[in-house]
Amino acid sequence: MPRIRVLPPELASQIAAGEVAERPASVVKELVENALDAEATRVDVEIEGGGVTRIVVEDDGFGMSEDDARLSLERHATSKLTSVSDLGKVCSYGFRGEALPSIASVSRFSLRTRERGADAGVEVTSVDGVIEVRPVGAPVGTRIEVRDLFYNVPARRKFLRSSSTESGHVTDVVEKAALARPDVTFTLVRDGRRVRELLRVQSRRDRVAQLLGDGPLAPIRGERGPLRLEAFLSRPEAARLGTADLHVFVNGRPVRDRSIASTIAHAYGSVLERGRYPRGVAYLDLPPELVDVNVHPQKTEVRFADPRALTDAVYGLLSRSLATAFSLPPRVRHSSVPPALDKDEAARAPETRRSPTLNVPGPWRARGLV
């Protein structure tokens, strides 16, 4: 009898779900991103028990037909990609077609949707792998309810933190989505109590003021090569240990990138102690073909066609503006190491790496930036 066996579909689905549905917050992130890809102008999130007992995400996007609703629970079924070449220019939040089937495999799942122009909606439920479909009355948009998360994966459920901790992670997801999309209204209800209502606003600056309005932030805007940068950063004396209060977005996607965060800190010069970072938000917008988003299961890390050119551009745009805004002493950088990283730090900061699937970008080279 062979030792290597093909896994049963149910077990394979639960293993795959571990990469997408790590905790309630990652489920909320996937569902909110689906809503944004559906052109929603309002996204309502409700959780109970930290999201383990119940998660509801409802939007007013364009909804789905019955056929699409059925297909949405098939693994690798997506409306965002049609060919391999599309991976090099991803503009949507989701693109792999894994989120809904993965979430459905580890919960009691229901999806209710009605597409624009349809007379009625459809409800799709999935429990223990059994999928049922029935017509229902529903408003235009999509409502997804996830109950008893990880009920069939006790090992995963055992390692979740307290309800308050998991709720905090969900709040962070909603706030990051709101920072990314100021044109969308977001609400969050936790255990029956509304804790966030972030109405749509006209600009990123307005949204940052909504969420980080407890201190003055310097607005900075600029372009260098293909990069467009918009940032709202605190005075150096408001800097804190670690990067928890420095939010970085690349093409509207929240990312964790130590090198970009260190570049921002380095642009303040010697007034910031080592390991301290400003509070604020930095939006980096690049042509999608210069960013590889297909490198992390939860899409929280990206790679760049030329990371050194990018960090140089970020530093160049920020350093002079910060010096002017906060009367900082001038600084001249002479280093062959990426900004704010000594050799040891550079070795520990692999996030800003050159993507092997992207060519050195012409826009950087054409402007003498590589």
NUTIVEX-297631 format. One line per field, with one value per residue (C-alpha): y, z, x; residue number from 1; residue in one letter. Coordinates in steps of 0.001 Angstrom, whole numbers. Layout:
<sites>
yy: c(Y/...)
zz: c(Z/...)
xx: c(X/...)
k: c(NUM/...)
r: c(a/...)
</sites>
This chain:
<sites>
yy: c(0/3390/5695/8825/9399/12091/13923/13783/17025/18011/17688/19468/22355/22708/22738/25376/27402/27744/30085/32326/32007/32297/34060/36018/39199/37497/36302/39849/41167/38794/39568/43334/43196/41249/43983/46690/44777/44713/48541/48892/52383/51031/48057/46975/44542/42822/40338/38366/36622/38182/36878/33227/33010/35115/37394/39314/41484/43245/45568/47491/46419/45017/41592/38224/36178/32707/31087/33311/32748/28998/29340/31589/28532/26647/26846/29023/30473/34229/37136/39042/37016/35345/34583/34315/37748/39293/38447/41107/43905/43067/46050/44258/43289/39652/37551/33934/32634/30965/33088/32023/28262/28330/30211/27997/24860/25889/27487/27380/29666/31529/34006/36093/38241/40038/41562/44899/44589/41252/40832/38509/37334/33973/32381/29832/27926/25573/23383/20329/20511/20350/23285/24388/27149/28819/32032/34793/38399/40583/44112/44685/43708/40806/39672/36942/35341/33111/31211/28947/29669/26678/24501/21562/22485/22402/22694/26050/27298/26374/28803/31852/34588/36101/37613/41123/40486/38992/41896/44306/42641/42938/46634/47094/45450/47719/50844/49915/49328/52734/54389/52705/53702/57090/57035/54158/54217/51561/50503/47980/46433/44317/42194/44401/47728/50016/50917/52471/54518/56003/57942/58372/61497/63460/62706/60627/63616/63726/59992/60242/63080/60847/58047/59713/63116/63333/65151/67316/65405/67019/66470/65599/64958/64394/62379/60845/58629/56343/56825/59057/59563/61031/60938/62343/62077/63183/65448/63576/63940/61919/58940/55609/52352/49981/50444/49708/53320/53820/52582/51924/51373/50321/50895/51024/47745/47745/46150/45316/46430/47100/48758/51318/52052/52452/54742/56974/57090/57762/60774/62498/62459/62107/63481/60016/57490/54084/51859/54749/55513/58374/58026/58437/57053/56759/56005/54775/54542/52775/51266/47757/46107/47343/45597/41841/41211/37425/36650/36190/34112/37092/39638/41694/41684/42731/42801/45535/45524/47655/48108/50267/52747/52838/53505/56149/57856/57718/59146/61902/62980/62910/64235/67803/68080/66837/69189/72104/71028/70407/72624/69600/69892/69093/65640/64229/60504/58679/54965/51918/50299/50972/53957/53493/49960/48970/45604/43666/45360/44821/41101/41023/42992/40813/42338/44968/42557/42607/40387/37690/37946/41672/43357/46398/49118/51416/54433/54310/53814/56457/59089/58060/56547/53109)
zz: c(0/-956/1862/-54/-355/-1801/1054/1306/-21/3417/5063/2190/2500/6234/5742/3016/5232/7764/5381/4808/7974/10634/13161/13130/12007/8903/8028/8411/6273/3416/3545/3727/779/-1232/-443/-1621/-4823/-5368/-5449/-2111/-740/2696/4623/7933/10166/13214/15500/18618/20946/19283/15936/16957/17750/14819/12052/9680/6840/4742/1788/-853/-3733/-7066/-5654/-7405/-9660/-8546/-10765/-9390/-5823/-6339/-7944/-5177/-2917/-5465/-4760/-7208/-8761/-9170/-11257/-10907/-13073/-16444/-17348/-15858/-17234/-15037/-11955/-13005/-12813/-9963/-8921/-6846/-3195/-3804/-6766/-5743/-5316/-2004/679/664/234/2904/5373/4591/5305/8939/9893/9513/6531/4753/1885/858/-2248/-4963/-8000/-9470/-11811/-10395/-9083/-6227/-4339/-3521/-326/-297/2906/3624/6736/6999/3261/2374/148/-254/-2486/-2308/-3579/-1015/-814/-304/-970/-3670/-2321/-302/3303/4610/8016/9594/12748/15062/13459/13690/15243/13299/13857/17651/17464/15706/18045/21088/20107/19708/22297/24508/22975/23765/22057/18964/18889/18954/15899/14075/14966/13528/10261/9928/10692/8144/5519/6347/5984/2613/1350/2629/13/1817/5052/7596/10755/13391/15988/18748/20922/20138/20691/17841/18415/15052/12536/9986/7447/3957/3517/639/1049/2729/4873/6206/6980/8775/10868/11729/13039/14187/15144/18586/17443/14603/11553/8781/5340/2691/-997/-3835/-6882/-7955/-11006/-10988/-7245/-5865/-2125/286/3985/7265/9899/13503/15083/16147/19848/19278/17954/19682/19998/17175/14040/15422/14951/11523/8807/5324/2263/-1174/-3896/-1207/353/4005/4154/6706/5428/7834/5237/4218/7874/8576/5574/6951/10350/8725/6910/10292/10717/14081/16093/16268/18583/17142/17186/17392/14575/13955/14220/10998/7613/4383/1064/-1734/-5159/-7977/-11331/-10491/-12762/-10419/-7364/-6805/-4403/-4795/-2161/1106/1931/3585/1132/3920/2262/-1249/-3362/-5634/-8991/-7500/-3723/-3427/-5986/-4067/-654/-2181/-3678/-396/1497/-1054/-928/2859/4211/2938/3613/7188/7797/6652/8521/11846/11548/11601/11069/7491/6870/4091/3551/2460/2651/455/2866/2413/4474/8252/8056/9203/7995/10847/10373/6618/7196/9449/7068/4054/3300/786/-1694/-5425/-6960/-9247/-11390/-12131/-14464/-13441/-14102/-17038/-15225/-12556/-15084/-17484/-14764/-13588/-10359/-10715)
xx: c(0/1520/2548/1625/-2109/-4312/-6010/-9805/-11346/-12699/-9268/-7531/-10002/-9394/-5621/-5918/-8236/-5426/-3616/-6647/-8748/-6073/-8315/-11611/-9847/-8457/-11970/-13302/-10444/-11260/-14983/-14457/-12065/-14643/-17168/-14773/-14054/-17836/-17832/-19605/-20150/-21089/-19710/-21275/-19393/-20877/-19133/-20022/-17609/-14591/-15822/-15723/-19430/-20609/-19350/-21612/-20331/-22957/-22409/-24335/-22109/-23218/-24117/-24045/-26261/-27329/-24696/-21931/-23101/-22811/-19382/-18103/-17806/-15725/-12007/-10030/-13182/-12662/-13899/-10606/-8184/-8475/-4834/-1340/-472/-3183/-1097/1399/-1161/-3528/-5649/-8296/-7928/-8789/-7740/-7069/-10622/-9762/-11397/-15055/-14530/-11814/-14015/-17016/-14976/-14316/-17640/-21398/-21606/-24387/-24318/-27304/-26995/-28906/-27291/-28243/-31197/-32397/-35941/-34947/-31927/-30392/-29106/-26304/-25548/-22684/-22490/-20226/-19604/-23309/-24295/-27897/-29273/-32671/-34277/-34855/-35859/-32792/-31555/-28955/-25556/-24198/-24558/-22264/-22730/-20092/-21069/-19074/-15715/-13343/-16075/-14628/-10965/-10590/-6796/-7101/-9813/-7731/-4973/-7210/-6835/-9542/-12680/-11457/-8109/-9736/-12219/-9295/-7779/-11116/-11297/-7809/-8893/-11927/-9901/-7237/-9926/-11389/-7981/-7543/-10997/-12188/-14963/-16720/-18746/-17756/-19566/-18527/-20831/-19277/-21568/-24547/-22765/-21772/-18121/-17228/-19190/-16840/-18872/-17473/-15366/-13885/-10189/-7537/-6698/-10264/-10209/-6872/-8317/-11310/-9138/-5910/-7209/-5618/-2462/-1150/65/2094/529/3134/2536/4948/5921/9180/9375/6326/5780/3044/3348/829/1675/408/3131/3527/6083/9240/8442/5243/7221/6739/8602/7742/5679/2195/1075/2637/296/1677/-515/697/-1896/-4570/-3475/-2303/1135/3799/7179/10014/12239/9638/8871/12590/12974/10228/11934/15312/13842/13459/17232/18938/16004/14408/16007/16744/13666/11199/8770/6353/2607/742/-163/1820/128/2395/793/2640/1671/391/2945/5707/4212/3927/1037/1026/3673/1754/-1360/-3056/-1600/-40/3390/4336/7485/8710/10444/13231/12959/16083/14780/11516/13076/15354/12315/10388/13356/13881/10248/9976/13260/13030/9292/9678/12598/10456/7321/9061/12175/14468/18228/19295/20687/22849/22823/25968/25274/25234/22789/19032/17867/17698/19056/22509/23820/22225/18859/18999/19487/16419/14190/13422/10040/11164/12653/12905/10298/11724/8584/8943/11412/13460/10888/11395/9875/12600/15394/14110/14287/17738/16431/18047)
k: c(1/2/3/4/5/6/7/8/9/10/11/12/13/14/15/16/17/18/19/20/21/22/23/24/25/26/27/28/29/30/31/32/33/34/35/36/37/38/39/40/41/42/43/44/45/46/47/48/49/50/51/52/53/54/55/56/57/58/59/60/61/62/63/64/65/66/67/68/69/70/71/72/73/74/75/76/77/78/79/80/81/82/83/84/85/86/87/88/89/90/91/92/93/94/95/96/97/98/99/100/101/102/103/104/105/106/107/108/109/110/111/112/113/114/115/116/117/118/119/120/121/122/123/124/125/126/127/128/129/130/131/132/133/134/135/136/137/138/139/140/141/142/143/144/145/146/147/148/149/150/151/152/153/154/155/156/157/158/159/160/161/162/163/164/165/166/167/168/169/170/171/172/173/174/175/176/177/178/179/180/181/182/183/184/185/186/187/188/189/190/191/192/193/194/195/196/197/198/199/200/201/202/203/204/205/206/207/208/209/210/211/212/213/214/215/216/217/218/219/220/221/222/223/224/225/226/227/228/229/230/231/232/233/234/235/236/237/238/239/240/241/242/243/244/245/246/247/248/249/250/251/252/253/254/255/256/257/258/259/260/261/262/263/264/265/266/267/268/269/270/271/272/273/274/275/276/277/278/279/280/281/282/283/284/285/286/287/288/289/290/291/292/293/294/295/296/297/298/299/300/301/302/303/304/305/306/307/308/309/310/311/312/313/314/315/316/317/318/319/320/321/322/323/324/325/326/327/328/329/330/331/332/333/334/335/336/337/338/339/340/341/342/343/344/345/346/347/348/349/350/351/352/353/354/355/356/357/358/359/360/361/362/363/364/365/366/367/368/369/370)
r: c(m/p/r/i/r/v/l/p/p/e/l/a/s/q/i/a/a/g/e/v/a/e/r/p/a/s/v/v/k/e/l/v/e/n/a/l/d/a/e/a/t/r/v/d/v/e/i/e/g/g/g/v/t/r/i/v/v/e/d/d/g/f/g/m/s/e/d/d/a/r/l/s/l/e/r/h/a/t/s/k/l/t/s/v/s/d/l/g/k/v/c/s/y/g/f/r/g/e/a/l/p/s/i/a/s/v/s/r/f/s/l/r/t/r/e/r/g/a/d/a/g/v/e/v/t/s/v/d/g/v/i/e/v/r/p/v/g/a/p/v/g/t/r/i/e/v/r/d/l/f/y/n/v/p/a/r/r/k/f/l/r/s/s/s/t/e/s/g/h/v/t/d/v/v/e/k/a/a/l/a/r/p/d/v/t/f/t/l/v/r/d/g/r/r/v/r/e/l/l/r/v/q/s/r/r/d/r/v/a/q/l/l/g/d/g/p/l/a/p/i/r/g/e/r/g/p/l/r/l/e/a/f/l/s/r/p/e/a/a/r/l/g/t/a/d/l/h/v/f/v/n/g/r/p/v/r/d/r/s/i/a/s/t/i/a/h/a/y/g/s/v/l/e/r/g/r/y/p/r/g/v/a/y/l/d/l/p/p/e/l/v/d/v/n/v/h/p/q/k/t/e/v/r/f/a/d/p/r/a/l/t/d/a/v/y/g/l/l/s/r/s/l/a/t/a/f/s/l/p/p/r/v/r/h/s/s/v/p/p/a/l/d/k/d/e/a/a/r/a/p/e/t/r/r/s/p/t/l/n/v/p/g/p/w/r/a/r/g/l/v)
</sites>
